[in-house]
């Protein structure tokens, strides 16, 4: 897949920065439920970036509580994979 003609890099780096901080700083780094809560807050941004890269970020309403952790994390990993391929 080729990179989209336009990708909001500021939005992308801000999302990745927030995720990197949360994953490395307690209490978030130690609590899957807190991370899931943060992921819910970031899902809109993730969806906008994912849409540009033809990558789906799941709806948080389909995954109550800490169950949103894995689907969101997998979506972000797919985004990172698409970005790393950039042509």
KOLGU-4560 file (N, C-alpha, C; in nm, 3 decimals, padded with zeros to 5 digits):
<recs>
<n_xx: 00.082 n_yy: -00.118 n_zz: 00.000 ca_xx: 00.000 ca_yy: 00.000 ca_zz: 00.000 c_xx: 00.086 c_yy: 00.124 c_zz: 00.000 mol: A seq: 1 type: UNK>
<n_xx: 00.050 n_yy: 00.220 n_zz: -00.082 ca_xx: 00.121 ca_yy: 00.347 ca_zz: -00.083 c_xx: 00.068 c_yy: 00.438 c_zz: 00.026 mol: A seq: 2 type: UNK>
<n_xx: 00.153 n_yy: 00.531 n_zz: 00.067 ca_xx: 00.109 ca_yy: 00.630 ca_zz: 00.165 c_xx: 00.001 c_yy: 00.715 c_zz: 00.101 mol: A seq: 3 type: UNK>
<n_xx: -00.094 n_yy: 00.764 n_zz: 00.181 ca_xx: -00.198 ca_yy: 00.850 ca_zz: 00.125 c_xx: -00.137 c_yy: 00.981 c_zz: 00.076 mol: A seq: 4 type: UNK>
<n_xx: -00.208 n_yy: 01.047 n_zz: -00.012 ca_xx: -00.159 ca_yy: 01.175 ca_zz: -00.063 c_xx: -00.142 c_yy: 01.275 c_zz: 00.051 mol: A seq: 5 type: UNK>
<n_xx: -00.231 n_yy: 01.268 n_zz: 00.149 ca_xx: -00.220 ca_yy: 01.358 ca_zz: 00.263 c_xx: -00.242 c_yy: 01.280 c_zz: 00.391 mol: A seq: 6 type: UNK>
<n_xx: -00.151 n_yy: 01.298 n_zz: 00.484 ca_xx: -00.166 ca_yy: 01.242 ca_zz: 00.617 c_xx: -00.133 c_yy: 01.354 c_zz: 00.715 mol: A seq: 7 type: UNK>
<n_xx: -00.221 n_yy: 01.375 n_zz: 00.809 ca_xx: -00.198 ca_yy: 01.480 ca_zz: 00.909 c_xx: -00.092 c_yy: 01.429 c_zz: 01.007 mol: A seq: 8 type: UNK>
<n_xx: 00.032 n_yy: 01.464 n_zz: 00.977 ca_xx: 00.144 ca_yy: 01.415 ca_zz: 01.057 c_xx: 00.142 c_yy: 01.470 c_zz: 01.198 mol: A seq: 9 type: UNK>
<n_xx: 00.095 n_yy: 01.593 n_zz: 01.215 ca_xx: 00.087 ca_yy: 01.649 ca_zz: 01.350 c_xx: -00.007 c_yy: 01.566 c_zz: 01.435 mol: A seq: 10 type: UNK>
<n_xx: -00.125 n_yy: 01.536 n_zz: 01.382 ca_xx: -00.223 ca_yy: 01.454 ca_zz: 01.453 c_xx: -00.165 c_yy: 01.315 c_zz: 01.482 mol: A seq: 11 type: UNK>
<n_xx: -00.097 n_yy: 01.260 n_zz: 01.384 ca_xx: -00.039 ca_yy: 01.126 ca_zz: 01.398 c_xx: 00.067 c_yy: 01.123 c_zz: 01.508 mol: A seq: 12 type: UNK>
<n_xx: 00.159 n_yy: 01.218 n_zz: 01.505 ca_xx: 00.265 ca_yy: 01.219 ca_zz: 01.606 c_xx: 00.212 c_yy: 01.252 c_zz: 01.746 mol: A seq: 13 type: UNK>
<n_xx: 00.111 n_yy: 01.337 n_zz: 01.755 ca_xx: 00.053 ca_yy: 01.366 ca_zz: 01.886 c_xx: -00.014 c_yy: 01.242 c_zz: 01.945 mol: A seq: 14 type: UNK>
<n_xx: -00.085 n_yy: 01.168 n_zz: 01.863 ca_xx: -00.147 ca_yy: 01.044 ca_zz: 01.910 c_xx: -00.040 c_yy: 00.944 c_zz: 01.956 mol: A seq: 15 type: UNK>
<n_xx: 00.061 n_yy: 00.925 n_zz: 01.874 ca_xx: 00.166 ca_yy: 00.830 ca_zz: 01.910 c_xx: 00.242 c_yy: 00.874 c_zz: 02.034 mol: A seq: 16 type: UNK>
<n_xx: 00.261 n_yy: 01.004 n_zz: 02.050 ca_xx: 00.329 ca_yy: 01.057 ca_zz: 02.168 c_xx: 00.248 c_yy: 01.030 c_zz: 02.294 mol: A seq: 17 type: UNK>
<n_xx: 00.119 n_yy: 01.055 n_zz: 02.288 ca_xx: 00.033 ca_yy: 01.029 ca_zz: 02.405 c_xx: 00.033 c_yy: 00.881 c_zz: 02.441 mol: A seq: 18 type: UNK>
<n_xx: 00.029 n_yy: 00.796 n_zz: 02.339 ca_xx: 00.032 ca_yy: 00.652 ca_zz: 02.365 c_xx: 00.165 c_yy: 00.609 c_zz: 02.426 mol: A seq: 19 type: UNK>
<n_xx: 00.274 n_yy: 00.659 n_zz: 02.372 ca_xx: 00.407 ca_yy: 00.623 ca_zz: 02.423 c_xx: 00.422 c_yy: 00.666 c_zz: 02.569 mol: A seq: 20 type: UNK>
<n_xx: 00.376 n_yy: 00.785 n_zz: 02.602 ca_xx: 00.384 ca_yy: 00.832 ca_zz: 02.741 c_xx: 00.301 c_yy: 00.744 c_zz: 02.833 mol: A seq: 21 type: UNK>
<n_xx: 00.178 n_yy: 00.715 n_zz: 02.793 ca_xx: 00.089 ca_yy: 00.634 ca_zz: 02.878 c_xx: 00.144 c_yy: 00.493 c_zz: 02.898 mol: A seq: 22 type: UNK>
<n_xx: 00.204 n_yy: 00.439 n_zz: 02.795 ca_xx: 00.257 ca_yy: 00.302 ca_zz: 02.805 c_xx: 00.383 c_yy: 00.294 c_zz: 02.889 mol: A seq: 23 type: UNK>
<n_xx: 00.444 n_yy: 00.409 n_zz: 02.917 ca_xx: 00.570 ca_yy: 00.406 ca_zz: 02.991 c_xx: 00.563 c_yy: 00.473 c_zz: 03.129 mol: A seq: 24 type: UNK>
<n_xx: 00.448 n_yy: 00.529 n_zz: 03.164 ca_xx: 00.437 ca_yy: 00.603 ca_zz: 03.290 c_xx: 00.322 c_yy: 00.546 c_zz: 03.375 mol: A seq: 25 type: UNK>
<n_xx: 00.353 n_yy: 00.507 n_zz: 03.500 ca_xx: 00.244 ca_yy: 00.467 ca_zz: 03.590 c_xx: 00.152 c_yy: 00.586 c_zz: 03.616 mol: A seq: 26 type: UNK>
<n_xx: 00.027 n_yy: 00.569 n_zz: 03.642 ca_xx: -00.041 ca_yy: 00.443 ca_zz: 03.668 c_xx: -00.088 c_yy: 00.372 c_zz: 03.541 mol: A seq: 27 type: UNK>
<n_xx: -00.088 n_yy: 00.442 n_zz: 03.426 ca_xx: -00.140 ca_yy: 00.380 ca_zz: 03.303 c_xx: -00.063 c_yy: 00.255 c_zz: 03.265 mol: A seq: 28 type: UNK>
<n_xx: 00.068 n_yy: 00.262 n_zz: 03.270 ca_xx: 00.150 ca_yy: 00.150 ca_zz: 03.224 c_xx: 00.125 c_yy: 00.021 c_zz: 03.303 mol: A seq: 29 type: UNK>
<n_xx: 00.069 n_yy: 00.035 n_zz: 03.420 ca_xx: 00.046 ca_yy: -00.081 ca_zz: 03.506 c_xx: -00.099 c_yy: -00.126 c_zz: 03.511 mol: A seq: 30 type: UNK>
<n_xx: -00.187 n_yy: -00.061 n_zz: 03.435 ca_xx: -00.329 ca_yy: -00.088 ca_zz: 03.452 c_xx: -00.401 c_yy: -00.094 c_zz: 03.316 mol: A seq: 31 type: UNK>
<n_xx: -00.439 n_yy: -00.213 n_zz: 03.275 ca_xx: -00.506 ca_yy: -00.233 ca_zz: 03.147 c_xx: -00.638 c_yy: -00.157 c_zz: 03.140 mol: A seq: 32 type: UNK>
<n_xx: -00.708 n_yy: -00.147 n_zz: 03.252 ca_xx: -00.835 ca_yy: -00.075 ca_zz: 03.255 c_xx: -00.814 c_yy: 00.073 c_zz: 03.229 mol: A seq: 33 type: UNK>
<n_xx: -00.714 n_yy: 00.134 n_zz: 03.294 ca_xx: -00.685 ca_yy: 00.275 ca_zz: 03.270 c_xx: -00.642 c_yy: 00.300 c_zz: 03.126 mol: A seq: 34 type: UNK>
<n_xx: -00.561 n_yy: 00.210 n_zz: 03.073 ca_xx: -00.520 ca_yy: 00.224 ca_zz: 02.933 c_xx: -00.640 c_yy: 00.214 c_zz: 02.840 mol: A seq: 35 type: UNK>
<n_xx: -00.731 n_yy: 00.123 n_zz: 02.869 ca_xx: -00.851 ca_yy: 00.110 ca_zz: 02.787 c_xx: -00.932 c_yy: 00.239 c_zz: 02.790 mol: A seq: 36 type: UNK>
<n_xx: -00.937 n_yy: 00.302 n_zz: 02.906 ca_xx: -01.006 ca_yy: 00.430 ca_zz: 02.919 c_xx: -00.939 c_yy: 00.537 c_zz: 02.832 mol: A seq: 37 type: UNK>
<n_xx: -00.808 n_yy: 00.543 n_zz: 02.838 ca_xx: -00.734 ca_yy: 00.638 ca_zz: 02.755 c_xx: -00.757 c_yy: 00.607 c_zz: 02.607 mol: A seq: 38 type: UNK>
<n_xx: -00.753 n_yy: 00.480 n_zz: 02.572 ca_xx: -00.774 ca_yy: 00.440 ca_zz: 02.433 c_xx: -00.911 c_yy: 00.486 c_zz: 02.383 mol: A seq: 39 type: UNK>
<n_xx: -01.010 n_yy: 00.480 n_zz: 02.470 ca_xx: -01.143 ca_yy: 00.529 ca_zz: 02.433 c_xx: -01.137 c_yy: 00.679 c_zz: 02.400 mol: A seq: 40 type: UNK>
<n_xx: -01.063 n_yy: 00.753 n_zz: 02.482 ca_xx: -01.048 ca_yy: 00.897 ca_zz: 02.459 c_xx: -00.975 c_yy: 00.925 c_zz: 02.328 mol: A seq: 41 type: UNK>
<n_xx: -00.885 n_yy: 00.836 n_zz: 02.291 ca_xx: -00.804 ca_yy: 00.857 ca_zz: 02.170 c_xx: -00.862 c_yy: 00.789 c_zz: 02.046 mol: A seq: 42 type: UNK>
<n_xx: -00.972 n_yy: 00.718 n_zz: 02.062 ca_xx: -01.025 ca_yy: 00.641 ca_zz: 01.949 c_xx: -01.065 c_yy: 00.727 c_zz: 01.831 mol: A seq: 43 type: UNK>
<n_xx: -01.119 n_yy: 00.845 n_zz: 01.856 ca_xx: -01.158 ca_yy: 00.933 ca_zz: 01.745 c_xx: -01.036 c_yy: 00.970 c_zz: 01.661 mol: A seq: 44 type: UNK>
<n_xx: -00.929 n_yy: 01.010 n_zz: 01.728 ca_xx: -00.805 ca_yy: 01.045 ca_zz: 01.657 c_xx: -00.751 c_yy: 00.924 c_zz: 01.582 mol: A seq: 45 type: UNK>
<n_xx: -00.752 n_yy: 00.810 n_zz: 01.649 ca_xx: -00.704 ca_yy: 00.687 ca_zz: 01.586 c_xx: -00.784 c_yy: 00.653 c_zz: 01.461 mol: A seq: 46 type: UNK>
<n_xx: -00.915 n_yy: 00.672 n_zz: 01.468 ca_xx: -01.001 ca_yy: 00.644 ca_zz: 01.353 c_xx: -00.969 c_yy: 00.736 c_zz: 01.237 mol: A seq: 47 type: UNK>
<n_xx: -00.946 n_yy: 00.864 n_zz: 01.265 ca_xx: -00.915 ca_yy: 00.959 ca_zz: 01.158 c_xx: -00.784 c_yy: 00.922 c_zz: 01.088 mol: A seq: 48 type: UNK>
<n_xx: -00.685 n_yy: 00.886 n_zz: 01.167 ca_xx: -00.555 ca_yy: 00.846 ca_zz: 01.110 c_xx: -00.571 c_yy: 00.713 c_zz: 01.037 mol: A seq: 49 type: UNK>
<n_xx: -00.639 n_yy: 00.619 n_zz: 01.100 ca_xx: -00.661 ca_yy: 00.488 ca_zz: 01.039 c_xx: -00.735 c_yy: 00.498 c_zz: 00.906 mol: A seq: 50 type: UNK>
<n_xx: -00.833 n_yy: 00.587 n_zz: 00.900 ca_xx: -00.909 ca_yy: 00.605 ca_zz: 00.776 c_xx: -00.817 c_yy: 00.646 c_zz: 00.661 mol: A seq: 51 type: UNK>
<n_xx: -00.722 n_yy: 00.733 n_zz: 00.689 ca_xx: -00.626 ca_yy: 00.777 ca_zz: 00.587 c_xx: -00.540 c_yy: 00.661 c_zz: 00.538 mol: A seq: 52 type: UNK>
<n_xx: -00.521 n_yy: 00.561 n_zz: 00.623 ca_xx: -00.434 ca_yy: 00.448 ca_zz: 00.591 c_xx: -00.512 c_yy: 00.320 c_zz: 00.563 mol: A seq: 53 type: UNK>
<n_xx: -00.642 n_yy: 00.333 n_zz: 00.545 ca_xx: -00.729 ca_yy: 00.217 ca_zz: 00.521 c_xx: -00.715 c_yy: 00.113 c_zz: 00.631 mol: A seq: 54 type: UNK>
<n_xx: -00.708 n_yy: 00.160 n_zz: 00.755 ca_xx: -00.694 ca_yy: 00.073 ca_zz: 00.871 c_xx: -00.806 c_yy: 00.105 c_zz: 00.969 mol: A seq: 55 type: UNK>
<n_xx: -00.874 n_yy: 00.002 n_zz: 01.014 ca_xx: -00.988 ca_yy: 00.020 ca_zz: 01.102 c_xx: -00.946 c_yy: 00.023 c_zz: 01.249 mol: A seq: 56 type: UNK>
<n_xx: -01.000 n_yy: 00.122 n_zz: 01.320 ca_xx: -00.991 ca_yy: 00.125 ca_zz: 01.466 c_xx: -01.131 c_yy: 00.091 c_zz: 01.516 mol: A seq: 57 type: UNK>
<n_xx: -01.147 n_yy: -00.015 n_zz: 01.594 ca_xx: -01.280 ca_yy: -00.059 ca_zz: 01.637 c_xx: -01.352 c_yy: 00.044 c_zz: 01.725 mol: A seq: 58 type: UNK>
<n_xx: -01.484 n_yy: 00.033 n_zz: 01.724 ca_xx: -01.568 ca_yy: 00.118 ca_zz: 01.809 c_xx: -01.553 c_yy: 00.078 c_zz: 01.955 mol: A seq: 59 type: UNK>
<n_xx: -01.526 n_yy: 00.173 n_zz: 02.043 ca_xx: -01.512 ca_yy: 00.139 ca_zz: 02.185 c_xx: -01.641 c_yy: 00.086 c_zz: 02.247 mol: A seq: 60 type: UNK>
<n_xx: -01.756 n_yy: 00.125 n_zz: 02.193 ca_xx: -01.883 ca_yy: 00.080 ca_zz: 02.251 c_xx: -01.904 c_yy: -00.070 c_zz: 02.237 mol: A seq: 61 type: UNK>
<n_xx: -01.829 n_yy: -00.133 n_zz: 02.146 ca_xx: -01.841 ca_yy: -00.277 ca_zz: 02.128 c_xx: -01.757 c_yy: -00.357 c_zz: 02.228 mol: A seq: 62 type: UNK>
<n_xx: -01.676 n_yy: -00.288 n_zz: 02.307 ca_xx: -01.583 ca_yy: -00.355 ca_zz: 02.399 c_xx: -01.588 c_yy: -00.287 c_zz: 02.536 mol: A seq: 63 type: UNK>
<n_xx: -01.674 n_yy: -00.334 n_zz: 02.625 ca_xx: -01.685 ca_yy: -00.270 ca_zz: 02.757 c_xx: -01.560 c_yy: -00.293 c_zz: 02.843 mol: A seq: 64 type: UNK>
<n_xx: -01.539 n_yy: -00.198 n_zz: 02.933 ca_xx: -01.430 ca_yy: -00.210 ca_zz: 03.031 c_xx: -01.294 c_yy: -00.225 c_zz: 02.966 mol: A seq: 65 type: UNK>
<n_xx: -01.214 n_yy: -00.312 n_zz: 03.026 ca_xx: -01.077 ca_yy: -00.329 ca_zz: 02.978 c_xx: -01.068 c_yy: -00.412 c_zz: 02.850 mol: A seq: 66 type: UNK>
<n_xx: -01.181 n_yy: -00.462 n_zz: 02.801 ca_xx: -01.180 ca_yy: -00.543 ca_zz: 02.679 c_xx: -01.144 c_yy: -00.460 c_zz: 02.555 mol: A seq: 67 type: UNK>
<n_xx: -01.145 n_yy: -00.327 n_zz: 02.566 ca_xx: -01.110 ca_yy: -00.243 ca_zz: 02.451 c_xx: -00.958 c_yy: -00.236 c_zz: 02.429 mol: A seq: 68 type: UNK>
<n_xx: -00.883 n_yy: -00.276 n_zz: 02.530 ca_xx: -00.737 ca_yy: -00.266 ca_zz: 02.522 c_xx: -00.681 c_yy: -00.334 c_zz: 02.396 mol: A seq: 69 type: UNK>
<n_xx: -00.708 n_yy: -00.461 n_zz: 02.379 ca_xx: -00.650 ca_yy: -00.537 ca_zz: 02.268 c_xx: -00.697 c_yy: -00.490 c_zz: 02.130 mol: A seq: 70 type: UNK>
<n_xx: -00.827 n_yy: -00.470 n_zz: 02.107 ca_xx: -00.869 ca_yy: -00.426 ca_zz: 01.973 c_xx: -00.808 c_yy: -00.292 c_zz: 01.932 mol: A seq: 71 type: UNK>
<n_xx: -00.801 n_yy: -00.198 n_zz: 02.027 ca_xx: -00.743 ca_yy: -00.068 ca_zz: 01.995 c_xx: -00.592 c_yy: -00.083 c_zz: 01.970 mol: A seq: 72 type: UNK>
<n_xx: -00.525 n_yy: -00.156 n_zz: 02.057 ca_xx: -00.381 ca_yy: -00.176 ca_zz: 02.043 c_xx: -00.347 c_yy: -00.241 c_zz: 01.909 mol: A seq: 73 type: UNK>
<n_xx: -00.426 n_yy: -00.340 n_zz: 01.869 ca_xx: -00.403 ca_yy: -00.405 ca_zz: 01.740 c_xx: -00.425 c_yy: -00.308 c_zz: 01.624 mol: A seq: 74 type: UNK>
<n_xx: -00.524 n_yy: -00.221 n_zz: 01.636 ca_xx: -00.548 ca_yy: -00.120 ca_zz: 01.534 c_xx: -00.430 c_yy: -00.024 c_zz: 01.522 mol: A seq: 75 type: UNK>
<n_xx: -00.377 n_yy: 00.017 n_zz: 01.635 ca_xx: -00.260 ca_yy: 00.107 ca_zz: 01.633 c_xx: -00.139 c_yy: 00.036 c_zz: 01.574 mol: A seq: 76 type: UNK>
<n_xx: -00.122 n_yy: -00.090 n_zz: 01.606 ca_xx: -00.010 ca_yy: -00.166 ca_zz: 01.547 c_xx: -00.024 c_yy: -00.175 c_zz: 01.395 mol: A seq: 77 type: UNK>
<n_xx: -00.146 n_yy: -00.190 n_zz: 01.346 ca_xx: -00.167 ca_yy: -00.191 ca_zz: 01.201 c_xx: -00.133 c_yy: -00.055 c_zz: 01.140 mol: A seq: 78 type: UNK>
<n_xx: -00.168 n_yy: 00.053 n_zz: 01.209 ca_xx: -00.132 ca_yy: 00.187 ca_zz: 01.164 c_xx: 00.019 c_yy: 00.201 c_zz: 01.156 mol: A seq: 79 type: UNK>
<n_xx: 00.088 n_yy: 00.157 n_zz: 01.261 ca_xx: 00.234 ca_yy: 00.167 ca_zz: 01.263 c_xx: 00.296 c_yy: 00.085 c_zz: 01.151 mol: A seq: 80 type: UNK>
<n_xx: 00.239 n_yy: -00.031 n_zz: 01.124 ca_xx: 00.290 ca_yy: -00.115 ca_zz: 01.016 c_xx: 00.274 c_yy: -00.043 c_zz: 00.882 mol: A seq: 81 type: UNK>
<n_xx: 00.158 n_yy: 00.020 n_zz: 00.860 ca_xx: 00.135 ca_yy: 00.094 ca_zz: 00.736 c_xx: 00.233 c_yy: 00.212 c_zz: 00.726 mol: A seq: 82 type: UNK>
<n_xx: 00.257 n_yy: 00.281 n_zz: 00.835 ca_xx: 00.349 ca_yy: 00.395 ca_zz: 00.833 c_xx: 00.492 c_yy: 00.349 c_zz: 00.806 mol: A seq: 83 type: UNK>
<n_xx: 00.528 n_yy: 00.233 n_zz: 00.858 ca_xx: 00.666 ca_yy: 00.185 ca_zz: 00.839 c_xx: 00.691 c_yy: 00.141 c_zz: 00.695 mol: A seq: 84 type: UNK>
<n_xx: 00.585 n_yy: 00.107 n_zz: 00.623 ca_xx: 00.598 ca_yy: 00.066 ca_zz: 00.482 c_xx: 00.614 c_yy: 00.185 c_zz: 00.389 mol: A seq: 85 type: UNK>
<n_xx: 00.572 n_yy: 00.303 n_zz: 00.434 ca_xx: 00.564 ca_yy: 00.424 ca_zz: 00.352 c_xx: 00.648 c_yy: 00.425 c_zz: 00.226 mol: A seq: 86 type: UNK>
<n_xx: 00.583 n_yy: 00.444 n_zz: 00.114 ca_xx: 00.650 ca_yy: 00.448 ca_zz: -00.016 c_xx: 00.668 c_yy: 00.590 c_zz: -00.062 mol: A seq: 87 type: UNK>
</recs>
